[in-house]
């Protein structure tokens, strides 16, 4: 699948650290023949890719739409439809389907969200869905608060 990861608070903390197990998880996803894309509402984050040496894992780096998610893909030059999205921002996950992750702020070695993301991806590949409550099916309607 074409798997799109958000940057801020998904793989990158406020303190500029990578979420624990990000690279290990990227490698497992590549071993499973997925493609990894990085996108951000703050633009193309090449500086993050370089600083954390992620270039070998990713197939593309793009700016992420922050509204009208499907409609804006072409304008932002995203060349393919994301098949699975990982983000701390629930709306975009509901639009494309994927995993909502609790925001990651500071280095803490107790964070196991990357393992959970990997398990949900495997569930989805095998069953087309996941029982995990952080999984969101494509087109999920969010409750209005
Ligand atoms: Mg984010």
Backbone and ligand atoms as CSV (ligand in chain L), in Angstrom:
chain,resi,resn,atom,element,x,y,z
A,1,UNK,N,N,0.840,-1.196,0.000
A,1,UNK,CA,C,0.000,0.000,0.000
A,1,UNK,C,C,0.872,1.242,0.000
A,2,UNK,N,N,0.282,2.305,-0.460
A,2,UNK,CA,C,0.926,3.622,-0.349
A,2,UNK,C,C,0.519,4.222,0.995
A,3,UNK,N,N,1.460,4.212,1.933
A,3,UNK,CA,C,1.183,4.629,3.309
A,3,UNK,C,C,1.769,6.014,3.539
A,4,UNK,N,N,0.929,6.944,3.961
A,4,UNK,CA,C,1.345,8.334,4.162
A,4,UNK,C,C,1.434,8.639,5.655
A,5,UNK,N,N,2.620,9.081,6.073
A,5,UNK,CA,C,2.836,9.475,7.473
A,5,UNK,C,C,2.916,10.995,7.580
A,6,UNK,N,N,2.194,11.531,8.541
A,6,UNK,CA,C,2.331,12.920,8.931
A,6,UNK,C,C,3.676,13.106,9.657
A,7,UNK,N,N,4.098,14.358,9.799
A,7,UNK,CA,C,5.375,14.626,10.483
A,7,UNK,C,C,5.139,15.043,11.946
A,8,UNK,N,N,4.691,16.282,12.160
A,8,UNK,CA,C,4.637,16.824,13.523
A,8,UNK,C,C,3.670,16.048,14.414
A,9,UNK,N,N,4.201,15.572,15.516
A,9,UNK,CA,C,3.462,14.842,16.562
A,9,UNK,C,C,3.022,13.437,16.126
A,10,UNK,N,N,3.359,13.060,14.875
A,10,UNK,CA,C,3.118,11.681,14.453
A,10,UNK,C,C,4.441,10.915,14.482
A,11,UNK,N,N,5.440,11.394,13.707
A,11,UNK,CA,C,6.773,10.762,13.802
A,11,UNK,C,C,7.778,11.682,14.493
A,12,UNK,N,N,7.448,12.995,14.594
A,12,UNK,CA,C,8.399,13.969,15.146
A,12,UNK,C,C,7.810,14.686,16.345
A,13,UNK,N,N,8.609,14.764,17.443
A,13,UNK,CA,C,8.158,15.462,18.642
A,13,UNK,C,C,8.462,16.947,18.595
A,14,UNK,N,N,7.928,17.647,19.587
A,14,UNK,CA,C,8.231,19.075,19.751
A,14,UNK,C,C,9.722,19.280,19.980
A,15,UNK,N,N,10.360,18.288,20.578
A,15,UNK,CA,C,11.792,18.384,20.899
A,15,UNK,C,C,12.658,17.890,19.747
A,16,UNK,N,N,12.024,17.709,18.547
A,16,UNK,CA,C,12.771,17.317,17.347
A,16,UNK,C,C,13.287,15.875,17.380
A,17,UNK,N,N,12.810,15.081,18.327
A,17,UNK,CA,C,13.200,13.667,18.327
A,17,UNK,C,C,12.208,12.873,17.481
A,18,UNK,N,N,12.680,11.752,16.953
A,18,UNK,CA,C,11.789,10.841,16.233
A,18,UNK,C,C,11.054,9.976,17.246
A,19,UNK,N,N,9.800,9.686,16.959
A,19,UNK,CA,C,9.035,8.769,17.810
A,19,UNK,C,C,9.773,7.437,17.892
A,20,UNK,N,N,9.838,6.822,19.073
A,20,UNK,CA,C,10.566,5.554,19.192
A,20,UNK,C,C,10.077,4.517,18.167
A,21,UNK,N,N,11.036,3.810,17.579
A,21,UNK,CA,C,10.750,2.732,16.626
A,21,UNK,C,C,10.251,3.190,15.263
A,22,UNK,N,N,10.411,4.482,14.959
A,22,UNK,CA,C,9.970,4.947,13.638
A,22,UNK,C,C,10.751,4.241,12.524
A,23,UNK,N,N,12.070,4.245,12.615
A,23,UNK,CA,C,12.865,3.643,11.530
A,23,UNK,C,C,12.661,2.134,11.451
A,24,UNK,N,N,12.573,1.497,12.614
A,24,UNK,CA,C,12.374,0.041,12.630
A,24,UNK,C,C,11.038,-0.308,11.971
A,25,UNK,N,N,10.028,0.503,12.255
A,25,UNK,CA,C,8.699,0.264,11.676
A,25,UNK,C,C,8.715,0.543,10.178
A,26,UNK,N,N,9.379,1.611,9.773
A,26,UNK,CA,C,9.493,1.899,8.335
A,26,UNK,C,C,10.144,0.702,7.628
A,27,UNK,N,N,11.183,0.152,8.238
A,27,UNK,CA,C,11.866,-0.976,7.598
A,27,UNK,C,C,10.946,-2.191,7.483
A,28,UNK,N,N,10.165,-2.439,8.529
A,28,UNK,CA,C,9.231,-3.573,8.470
A,28,UNK,C,C,8.193,-3.362,7.370
A,29,UNK,N,N,7.708,-2.123,7.242
A,29,UNK,CA,C,6.712,-1.829,6.200
A,29,UNK,C,C,7.318,-2.011,4.805
A,30,UNK,N,N,8.569,-1.585,4.643
A,30,UNK,CA,C,9.230,-1.785,3.346
A,30,UNK,C,C,9.441,-3.270,3.078
A,31,UNK,N,N,9.815,-4.007,4.107
A,31,UNK,CA,C,10.007,-5.458,3.948
A,31,UNK,C,C,8.699,-6.138,3.522
A,32,UNK,N,N,7.580,-5.559,3.962
A,32,UNK,CA,C,6.261,-6.085,3.580
A,32,UNK,C,C,5.783,-5.516,2.242
A,33,UNK,N,N,6.660,-4.807,1.559
A,33,UNK,CA,C,6.423,-4.276,0.212
A,33,UNK,C,C,5.452,-3.100,0.173
A,34,UNK,N,N,5.352,-2.372,1.268
A,34,UNK,CA,C,4.594,-1.119,1.247
A,34,UNK,C,C,5.504,0.014,0.782
A,35,UNK,N,N,4.869,1.114,0.366
A,35,UNK,CA,C,5.619,2.323,0.030
A,35,UNK,C,C,5.299,3.382,1.069
A,36,UNK,N,N,6.338,4.087,1.518
A,36,UNK,CA,C,6.176,5.091,2.571
A,36,UNK,C,C,6.326,6.494,1.984
A,37,UNK,N,N,5.355,7.334,2.299
A,37,UNK,CA,C,5.385,8.739,1.891
A,37,UNK,C,C,5.283,9.587,3.152
A,38,UNK,N,N,5.947,10.747,3.100
A,38,UNK,CA,C,5.915,11.681,4.223
A,38,UNK,C,C,5.244,12.956,3.746
A,39,UNK,N,N,4.289,13.432,4.501
A,39,UNK,CA,C,3.694,14.721,4.149
A,39,UNK,C,C,3.390,15.508,5.405
A,40,UNK,N,N,3.256,16.838,5.198
A,40,UNK,CA,C,3.065,17.718,6.347
A,40,UNK,C,C,2.271,18.940,5.931
A,41,UNK,N,N,1.412,19.387,6.814
A,41,UNK,CA,C,0.674,20.625,6.590
A,41,UNK,C,C,1.590,21.842,6.573
A,42,UNK,N,N,2.822,21.663,7.052
A,42,UNK,CA,C,3.801,22.746,7.072
A,42,UNK,C,C,4.667,22.763,5.816
A,43,UNK,N,N,4.346,21.931,4.840
A,43,UNK,CA,C,5.107,21.903,3.590
A,43,UNK,C,C,5.959,20.647,3.465
A,44,UNK,N,N,6.841,20.643,2.470
A,44,UNK,CA,C,7.725,19.488,2.233
A,44,UNK,C,C,8.867,19.552,3.245
A,45,UNK,N,N,8.921,18.578,4.122
A,45,UNK,CA,C,9.838,18.664,5.270
A,45,UNK,C,C,11.153,17.930,5.011
A,46,UNK,N,N,11.838,18.359,3.965
A,46,UNK,CA,C,13.099,17.694,3.625
A,46,UNK,C,C,14.114,17.793,4.753
A,47,UNK,N,N,14.043,18.880,5.550
A,47,UNK,CA,C,15.031,19.055,6.623
A,47,UNK,C,C,14.883,17.953,7.674
A,48,UNK,N,N,13.640,17.493,7.864
A,48,UNK,CA,C,13.418,16.408,8.827
A,48,UNK,C,C,13.951,15.090,8.258
A,49,UNK,N,N,13.696,14.882,6.973
A,49,UNK,CA,C,14.182,13.667,6.306
A,49,UNK,C,C,15.713,13.594,6.406
A,50,UNK,N,N,16.350,14.740,6.145
A,50,UNK,CA,C,17.815,14.760,6.187
A,50,UNK,C,C,18.346,14.590,7.597
A,51,UNK,N,N,17.794,15.383,8.521
A,51,UNK,CA,C,18.309,15.343,9.883
A,51,UNK,C,C,18.222,13.944,10.487
A,52,UNK,N,N,17.114,13.251,10.206
A,52,UNK,CA,C,16.911,11.938,10.813
A,52,UNK,C,C,17.246,10.781,9.860
A,53,UNK,N,N,17.820,11.140,8.711
A,53,UNK,CA,C,18.316,10.123,7.791
A,53,UNK,C,C,17.210,9.148,7.354
A,54,UNK,N,N,16.102,9.713,6.900
A,54,UNK,CA,C,14.944,8.896,6.502
A,54,UNK,C,C,14.855,8.701,4.990
A,55,UNK,N,N,15.771,9.315,4.258
A,55,UNK,CA,C,15.670,9.316,2.794
A,55,UNK,C,C,15.587,7.922,2.181
A,56,UNK,N,N,16.285,6.977,2.783
A,56,UNK,CA,C,16.298,5.627,2.237
A,56,UNK,C,C,14.990,4.880,2.397
A,57,UNK,N,N,14.102,5.407,3.228
A,57,UNK,CA,C,12.842,4.708,3.498
A,57,UNK,C,C,11.682,5.222,2.640
A,58,UNK,N,N,11.801,6.478,2.188
A,58,UNK,CA,C,10.597,7.135,1.651
A,58,UNK,C,C,10.588,7.208,0.131
A,59,UNK,N,N,9.369,7.091,-0.412
A,59,UNK,CA,C,9.168,7.175,-1.860
A,59,UNK,C,C,8.778,8.575,-2.299
A,60,UNK,N,N,8.436,9.459,-1.354
A,60,UNK,CA,C,8.061,10.821,-1.729
A,60,UNK,C,C,7.823,11.680,-0.507
A,61,UNK,N,N,8.014,12.987,-0.680
A,61,UNK,CA,C,7.815,13.965,0.405
A,61,UNK,C,C,6.932,15.072,-0.152
A,62,UNK,N,N,5.806,15.323,0.508
A,62,UNK,CA,C,4.823,16.258,-0.047
A,62,UNK,C,C,4.269,17.189,1.014
A,63,UNK,N,N,3.577,18.229,0.510
A,63,UNK,CA,C,2.775,19.067,1.389
A,63,UNK,C,C,1.414,18.401,1.546
A,64,UNK,N,N,0.892,18.436,2.760
A,64,UNK,CA,C,-0.369,17.756,3.086
A,64,UNK,C,C,-1.525,18.753,3.061
A,65,UNK,N,N,-2.626,18.377,2.436
A,65,UNK,CA,C,-3.796,19.257,2.515
A,65,UNK,C,C,-4.322,19.318,3.947
A,66,UNK,N,N,-4.792,20.477,4.356
A,66,UNK,CA,C,-5.342,20.610,5.705
A,66,UNK,C,C,-6.861,20.743,5.677
A,67,UNK,N,N,-7.426,20.760,4.478
A,67,UNK,CA,C,-8.885,20.755,4.299
A,67,UNK,C,C,-9.144,20.259,2.879
A,68,UNK,N,N,-10.398,19.923,2.573
A,68,UNK,CA,C,-10.740,19.410,1.234
A,68,UNK,C,C,-9.670,18.417,0.769
A,69,UNK,N,N,-9.479,17.401,1.594
A,69,UNK,CA,C,-8.320,16.523,1.453
A,69,UNK,C,C,-8.177,15.899,0.071
A,70,UNK,N,N,-9.248,15.348,-0.460
A,70,UNK,CA,C,-9.147,14.695,-1.771
A,70,UNK,C,C,-8.955,15.723,-2.882
A,71,UNK,N,N,-9.722,16.807,-2.785
A,71,UNK,CA,C,-9.715,17.807,-3.860
A,71,UNK,C,C,-8.361,18.490,-4.000
A,72,UNK,N,N,-7.637,18.622,-2.881
A,72,UNK,CA,C,-6.385,19.399,-2.914
A,72,UNK,C,C,-5.157,18.584,-3.330
A,73,UNK,N,N,-5.309,17.278,-3.506
A,73,UNK,CA,C,-4.128,16.454,-3.805
A,73,UNK,C,C,-3.423,16.934,-5.063
A,74,UNK,N,N,-4.218,17.224,-6.098
A,74,UNK,CA,C,-3.612,17.619,-7.371
A,74,UNK,C,C,-2.887,18.962,-7.243
A,75,UNK,N,N,-3.569,19.916,-6.586
A,75,UNK,CA,C,-2.982,21.253,-6.391
A,75,UNK,C,C,-1.648,21.173,-5.644
A,76,UNK,N,N,-1.555,20.257,-4.679
A,76,UNK,CA,C,-0.332,20.132,-3.886
A,76,UNK,C,C,0.665,19.164,-4.518
A,77,UNK,N,N,0.344,18.706,-5.726
A,77,UNK,CA,C,1.239,17.845,-6.518
A,77,UNK,C,C,1.533,16.505,-5.824
A,78,UNK,N,N,0.538,16.010,-5.136
A,78,UNK,CA,C,0.654,14.649,-4.593
A,78,UNK,C,C,0.251,13.714,-5.738
A,79,UNK,N,N,1.166,12.871,-6.234
A,79,UNK,CA,C,0.935,12.159,-7.495
A,79,UNK,C,C,0.056,10.920,-7.385
A,80,UNK,N,N,-0.302,10.523,-6.173
A,80,UNK,CA,C,-1.097,9.310,-6.039
A,80,UNK,C,C,-2.057,9.482,-4.872
A,81,UNK,N,N,-3.080,8.650,-4.876
A,81,UNK,CA,C,-4.069,8.675,-3.793
A,81,UNK,C,C,-3.496,7.914,-2.590
A,82,UNK,N,N,-3.434,8.559,-1.426
A,82,UNK,CA,C,-2.980,7.813,-0.234
A,82,UNK,C,C,-3.925,6.642,0.051
A,83,UNK,N,N,-3.361,5.470,0.268
A,83,UNK,CA,C,-4.198,4.294,0.546
A,83,UNK,C,C,-4.367,4.058,2.047
A,84,UNK,N,N,-3.456,4.625,2.842
A,84,UNK,CA,C,-3.503,4.426,4.290
A,84,UNK,C,C,-2.738,5.590,4.906
A,85,UNK,N,N,-3.367,6.279,5.856
A,85,UNK,CA,C,-2.805,7.514,6.396
A,85,UNK,C,C,-2.585,7.363,7.903
A,86,UNK,N,N,-1.413,7.808,8.380
A,86,UNK,CA,C,-1.115,7.794,9.813
A,86,UNK,C,C,-0.979,9.245,10.260
A,87,UNK,N,N,-1.799,9.671,11.216
A,87,UNK,CA,C,-1.794,11.089,11.585
A,87,UNK,C,C,-2.371,11.263,12.979
A,88,UNK,N,N,-1.925,12.358,13.650
A,88,UNK,CA,C,-2.509,12.695,14.952
A,88,UNK,C,C,-3.734,13.595,14.771
A,89,UNK,N,N,-4.022,13.936,13.519
A,89,UNK,CA,C,-5.149,14.813,13.187
A,89,UNK,C,C,-6.266,13.928,12.640
A,90,UNK,N,N,-7.354,13.764,13.389
A,90,UNK,CA,C,-8.311,12.710,13.035
A,90,UNK,C,C,-9.033,12.890,11.704
A,91,UNK,N,N,-9.265,14.122,11.288
A,91,UNK,CA,C,-10.084,14.328,10.090
A,91,UNK,C,C,-9.462,13.712,8.842
A,92,UNK,N,N,-8.161,13.881,8.684
A,92,UNK,CA,C,-7.533,13.377,7.457
A,92,UNK,C,C,-7.471,11.849,7.475
A,93,UNK,N,N,-7.357,11.270,8.667
A,93,UNK,CA,C,-7.355,9.804,8.773
A,93,UNK,C,C,-8.728,9.268,8.372
A,94,UNK,N,N,-9.774,9.954,8.808
A,94,UNK,CA,C,-11.127,9.524,8.452
A,94,UNK,C,C,-11.373,9.665,6.952
A,95,UNK,N,N,-10.758,10.658,6.331
A,95,UNK,CA,C,-10.986,10.890,4.898
A,95,UNK,C,C,-10.382,9.778,4.039
A,96,UNK,N,N,-9.157,9.347,4.368
A,96,UNK,CA,C,-8.481,8.364,3.520
A,96,UNK,C,C,-8.491,6.953,4.115
A,97,UNK,N,N,-8.747,6.849,5.406
A,97,UNK,CA,C,-8.613,5.578,6.100
A,97,UNK,C,C,-7.202,5.433,6.636
A,98,UNK,N,N,-7.065,4.823,7.817
A,98,UNK,CA,C,-5.739,4.639,8.392
A,98,UNK,C,C,-5.763,4.550,9.898
A,99,UNK,N,N,-4.740,5.155,10.518
A,99,UNK,CA,C,-4.591,5.072,11.967
A,99,UNK,C,C,-4.471,6.470,12.550
A,100,UNK,N,N,-5.314,6.766,13.524
A,100,UNK,CA,C,-5.127,7.967,14.333
A,100,UNK,C,C,-4.164,7.614,15.463
A,101,UNK,N,N,-3.123,8.450,15.631
A,101,UNK,CA,C,-2.192,8.219,16.747
A,101,UNK,C,C,-2.275,9.369,17.743
A,102,UNK,N,N,-2.163,9.070,19.030
A,102,UNK,CA,C,-2.070,10.146,20.014
A,102,UNK,C,C,-0.815,10.966,19.722
A,103,UNK,N,N,-0.880,12.288,19.866
A,103,UNK,CA,C,0.277,13.114,19.539
A,103,UNK,C,C,1.506,12.755,20.370
A,104,UNK,N,N,2.645,12.771,19.686
A,104,UNK,CA,C,3.940,12.520,20.329
A,104,UNK,C,C,4.642,13.862,20.515
A,105,UNK,N,N,4.994,14.202,21.752
A,105,UNK,CA,C,5.607,15.506,22.005
A,105,UNK,C,C,7.083,15.429,22.368
A,106,UNK,N,N,7.433,14.531,23.295
A,106,UNK,CA,C,8.798,14.501,23.815
A,106,UNK,C,C,9.312,13.064,23.866
A,107,UNK,N,N,10.627,12.948,23.759
A,107,UNK,CA,C,11.256,11.632,23.788
A,107,UNK,C,C,10.836,10.883,25.049
A,108,UNK,N,N,10.256,9.751,24.873
A,108,UNK,CA,C,9.986,8.884,26.024
A,108,UNK,C,C,9.966,7.460,25.513
A,109,UNK,N,N,10.771,6.652,26.164
A,109,UNK,CA,C,10.959,5.318,25.605
A,109,UNK,C,C,9.796,4.373,25.902
A,110,UNK,N,N,8.754,4.888,26.573
A,110,UNK,CA,C,7.598,4.030,26.818
A,110,UNK,C,C,6.614,4.057,25.647
A,111,UNK,N,N,6.818,4.966,24.701
A,111,UNK,CA,C,5.876,5.092,23.590
A,111,UNK,C,C,5.958,3.859,22.682
A,112,UNK,N,N,4.838,3.168,22.518
A,112,UNK,CA,C,4.823,1.961,21.688
A,112,UNK,C,C,3.862,2.096,20.530
A,113,UNK,N,N,3.552,3.330,20.168
A,113,UNK,CA,C,2.557,3.555,19.124
A,113,UNK,C,C,2.987,3.015,17.766
A,114,UNK,N,N,4.288,3.041,17.484
A,114,UNK,CA,C,4.732,2.548,16.173
A,114,UNK,C,C,4.445,1.054,16.016
A,115,UNK,N,N,4.612,0.307,17.099
A,115,UNK,CA,C,4.291,-1.129,17.039
A,115,UNK,C,C,2.802,-1.321,16.798
A,116,UNK,N,N,2.022,-0.466,17.453
A,116,UNK,CA,C,0.572,-0.553,17.289
A,116,UNK,C,C,0.168,-0.224,15.847
A,117,UNK,N,N,0.802,0.818,15.273
A,117,UNK,CA,C,0.531,1.177,13.874
A,117,UNK,C,C,0.845,-0.012,12.965
A,118,UNK,N,N,1.988,-0.646,13.202
A,118,UNK,CA,C,2.373,-1.772,12.345
A,118,UNK,C,C,1.354,-2.910,12.438
A,119,UNK,N,N,0.893,-3.169,13.661
A,119,UNK,CA,C,-0.108,-4.240,13.820
A,119,UNK,C,C,-1.402,-3.904,13.087
A,120,UNK,N,N,-1.800,-2.638,13.138
A,120,UNK,CA,C,-3.047,-2.238,12.464
A,120,UNK,C,C,-2.891,-2.344,10.941
A,121,UNK,N,N,-1.719,-1.962,10.435
A,121,UNK,CA,C,-1.477,-2.116,8.987
A,121,UNK,C,C,-1.592,-3.596,8.608
A,122,UNK,N,N,-0.992,-4.463,9.413
A,122,UNK,CA,C,-1.050,-5.908,9.120
A,122,UNK,C,C,-2.489,-6.417,9.183
A,123,UNK,N,N,-3.254,-5.959,10.190
A,123,UNK,CA,C,-4.681,-6.317,10.273
A,123,UNK,C,C,-5.400,-5.920,8.993
A,124,UNK,N,N,-5.153,-4.696,8.561
A,124,UNK,CA,C,-5.863,-4.159,7.398
A,124,UNK,C,C,-5.517,-4.949,6.133
A,125,UNK,N,N,-4.249,-5.271,5.986
A,125,UNK,CA,C,-3.826,-6.035,4.805
A,125,UNK,C,C,-4.491,-7.412,4.810
A,126,UNK,N,N,-4.549,-8.015,5.996
A,126,UNK,CA,C,-5.070,-9.382,6.084
A,126,UNK,C,C,-6.588,-9.445,6.027
A,127,UNK,N,N,-7.245,-8.491,6.717
A,127,UNK,CA,C,-8.700,-8.594,6.896
A,127,UNK,C,C,-9.491,-7.451,6.262
A,128,UNK,N,N,-8.802,-6.417,5.772
A,128,UNK,CA,C,-9.510,-5.259,5.220
A,128,UNK,C,C,-10.068,-4.333,6.286
A,129,UNK,N,N,-9.750,-4.615,7.552
A,129,UNK,CA,C,-10.203,-3.783,8.659
A,129,UNK,C,C,-9.329,-4.087,9.873
A,130,UNK,N,N,-9.586,-3.411,10.999
A,130,UNK,CA,C,-8.885,-3.726,12.246
A,130,UNK,C,C,-9.840,-3.480,13.396
A,131,UNK,N,N,-9.703,-4.297,14.415
A,131,UNK,CA,C,-10.534,-4.132,15.613
A,131,UNK,C,C,-9.994,-3.020,16.520
A,132,UNK,N,N,-8.767,-2.587,16.251
A,132,UNK,CA,C,-8.156,-1.564,17.105
A,132,UNK,C,C,-8.947,-0.268,16.993
A,133,UNK,N,N,-9.199,0.372,18.137
A,133,UNK,CA,C,-10.047,1.571,18.071
A,133,UNK,C,C,-9.304,2.769,17.502
A,134,UNK,N,N,-8.000,2.658,17.269
A,134,UNK,CA,C,-7.291,3.750,16.597
A,134,UNK,C,C,-7.343,3.621,15.068
A,135,UNK,N,N,-7.897,2.518,14.585
A,135,UNK,CA,C,-8.104,2.353,13.146
A,135,UNK,C,C,-9.329,3.154,12.704
A,136,UNK,N,N,-9.222,3.795,11.553
A,136,UNK,CA,C,-10.365,4.492,10.971
A,136,UNK,C,C,-10.574,3.994,9.547
A,137,UNK,N,N,-11.792,3.554,9.250
A,137,UNK,CA,C,-12.105,3.166,7.880
A,137,UNK,C,C,-12.192,4.421,7.018
A,138,UNK,N,N,-11.901,4.253,5.733
A,138,UNK,CA,C,-12.011,5.372,4.795
A,138,UNK,C,C,-13.437,5.905,4.778
A,139,UNK,N,N,-13.565,7.230,4.842
A,139,UNK,CA,C,-14.890,7.843,4.758
A,139,UNK,C,C,-15.683,7.781,6.048
A,140,UNK,N,N,-14.994,7.494,7.175
A,140,UNK,CA,C,-15.668,7.481,8.471
A,140,UNK,C,C,-16.278,8.850,8.754
A,141,UNK,N,N,-17.519,8.850,9.174
A,141,UNK,CA,C,-18.144,10.117,9.549
A,141,UNK,C,C,-17.802,10.395,11.003
A,142,UNK,N,N,-17.219,11.570,11.247
A,142,UNK,CA,C,-16.834,11.908,12.625
A,142,UNK,C,C,-18.022,12.474,13.378
A,143,UNK,N,N,-18.099,12.168,14.652
A,143,UNK,CA,C,-19.171,12.763,15.456
A,143,UNK,C,C,-18.986,14.280,15.562
A,144,UNK,N,N,-20.062,15.003,15.615
A,144,UNK,CA,C,-19.982,16.447,15.801
A,144,UNK,C,C,-20.009,16.747,17.288
A,145,UNK,N,N,-19.099,17.584,17.718
A,145,UNK,CA,C,-19.040,17.902,19.158
A,145,UNK,C,C,-19.687,19.251,19.409
L,1,MG,MG,MG,0.589,16.215,13.057
